[in-house]
């Protein structure tokens, strides 16, 4: 199986640093505009870009693993093209991703002070065991920039597949941080309730970037899920 990691709004494939080290047959992609090229306007547009990326490389037996906006992309991909996806890992995400005006407005940068505040906020989110990785993630966010992040957040704000969740047939592993303020545990529990063939892991003392701040438990959850997929075991809620 090939795991394809899809990052969240305004971030990059580097956010899956601890996963790509652990899972050998995996690829963490940088979506267009992150920072190379132009970002997509909608989640659906990102789905088509990811599908083209996968097809161009001939990946087979795909497991899509998406964080936040990447989870939305993974969900919609599996709903549109279920035969192309062997499994889903949905991390810190939801079937609907409403974004507050405060967060959207935080990406409107008009001064150096505002940029510094925006940068510090992102660095604080990238809590992980390695200071060097935290610095690199912050630098990558600055290179991607607040305007791209704002465009991503607008795409998230327009995303809503809540009514389609019961139609999802792809085996799904749902992961959420117990202290996630952006996509709280209730989002994950709702996904678990609505998606029939799903399981859920609530990561203790973890926030929105669970794959960074508690990567060992996240990797363990994914490992367990992949084992079940490989052995055709039933995924249970």
N, C-alpha and C positions, 0 to 999 in steps of 0.2 A: 504493500500500500504506500501511496505517496501522500504525505501530509503537506498541504498548502496553507501557510499561515497568512492571514489577511489582517492588517493593522487597523487601528482606529483613526478618528478624525485628527488631522494635523500631525500625525506621527509617521512612523516608518517601520519597515521590516526589522529594524534593529531592536524594537521593543520585544521581540521574541528571541533575544540573545540566548537566554537560558534554555529555551526549547530547541533551537536549532543545534545547540551543542549536545543536547541529550538524544534527540531523534535524528538518526543519521540520514534516513531517507525522507528528508523534509526540505521545503523551500519557503523562506519568508520573503514575500515580494514587497517591493515599493510600488504603490499605486501611482498612476500618472499625476504629476504635479508635486511629488513627495520625494525629492524636490524637482526632478527632471520632468519637463513637459507641462501640460496644463491639466488641472484637476477636472473631474467629471462634474456635471451639474446635478445628477440624481443617483440614487442607489442603483436603479436599473441600469444606468449607463456604466457604472462601475462593474456590475455583474457581467455585462457584455465584454468589457475590457478584460476581466479576469478569465472569462471563458476563452477568449482569443489567446491569452497568454498560455493557458493550459493546453489548448489545442496545438499551438505552435511548437510546444516542447514534447508533445506526445505523451503526456502524463496519463497513467492508467490507475484504476482503483483509487480514486481520489478521496481523501478525507479533508474536508474544508474545516479549518480552525480559525474562527474570526473573533476579534476582540472589539467590543463596542460597535462602531460603525462597520468594522469588518464582520461582526456577527450579523448585522443587518444584511450585508452583501451575501454572506454565506446562506442565510435563511432564504432570501429571495432566489438565489441561485438554485437551491435545492427544491424550492417550490416550482420554479420554471423548468428545470432540467433534472428531475429526480433520478433518471436512469444513469446520469453521469456522475453521481455522487454516492460513494459507498457509506460514508458516515459524516456526521457533523459534530464539531465541538464549538459550542457557543459560550464565549467568555465575556462576562460583565456586559451583557447586552439585553435586548428586549424585543418584543414583537412590534413595539411602537417606541419611538425615541424622541419624545418632545424635548426641546431645548429652550431653556429660559431666556428671556430677553437680556437678562444681566450677563449671561455667559456669551451670548451672541455679541453684545455690545463691548465685551472685554476684548474682542478681536479688532475693534476699530481703534487703531493706533495712530495718534496724531502728535505724539511727543516722545522724546527719549525716555522720560520718566515712565510713561505708559508702557513702552517697550520693555523697560527693565522690570516693571511689575509683572507683565505678562510672562517674561522669561523666568522670573523667580517662581511663579506659580507652577510652571511646567516642570522646573527642576524639582520642586517639592513633591510632585506626583510620581517622579521616577525613583522612588525609594527602592534600593536593591543592595545586595551585599558588596558590590564593587563600585567604588567611587568613580573609577575611570569610565565605567559604562554609564553611570548617571550623567557624567559630564558630556560624553559623546551623544547621548540621547537628547540632552539639552541643546547642544550645538546643532544637531540634526533638526530639531524643532525650529530653531532660529532660521536655519537655511530654508526650511519649508515655508515658514512665515505665517503671520496671523491672518492674512487675506485668504490663503488656501484653507486654513483651519476654519475660518468663518464660512467659506463655501461648503466645506464638508458638513459643518454643523447645520447649515440650511438644508442640505440633502437629508440629514438625519431627521430634522424637524418635520419633513414632508413624508417620512417613511412610516408606513402602517400596514402590517400584514396580520393584524390580530384575528380577523375573521377567517383567515386562511390557515391558521395554525393546526386545526384539527385535520386538515387535508395532508399534512406532512407525513410521509411514510418512511423517510430516511432515519435510520438509527441515530440518536442524538445524545450527546453528553453536554450537560449544562453546568457551567462553573461560575460562581459568583463570590466576591469577597463579602464577608459578614458586615464590614463597615463601609461598603461602597456607597457614597453619597449621590453619585450620578445615575447609576443603574442599580438601585437597591435590591435587596434579596427578594422582595415581593415580585419584581420583574422576572427573576429566575424561577420562582415558584409557579408563576403563572405559565411560563413556557413549559415547565414540567407537567403541569396539569393538562394543558391543551395538546401537547405533542405526545401521542400515544406511546410510541416506542422511544422513551427517553429516560434518562437518569440524571440525578442532580448531585453536585458537590458544593457545599457552602464552605469556603475557606476561612478559618477563624483568623481574627485580627488582620484582615486583609482589606485593602481599599479598592480603587477602580482598576489599578494595574496589578491584578493578582499574579500574573505570570512573572512579574518582577519581584514583588515584595514577599511572596511565599511560593517561589518557583518549584520547590521540591514537592510540595503537596499537589500543585497543579500538574506537574509532570507525572506524578504517581496516578492521578485521576485519569489522565490521558492514556497512560500505559495500560491501566486496567480496562479502559474502554476499547483500546485497540486489540487487546487480547480477546475480548468477547467477540469483536468483529471477525478476527481471524479464525476463531473457532466456532463461528455461527451461533454463539450463545445469545439468548434473549436479553435485550436491554430492558431492565425493569425500573419503574418509577420509584 
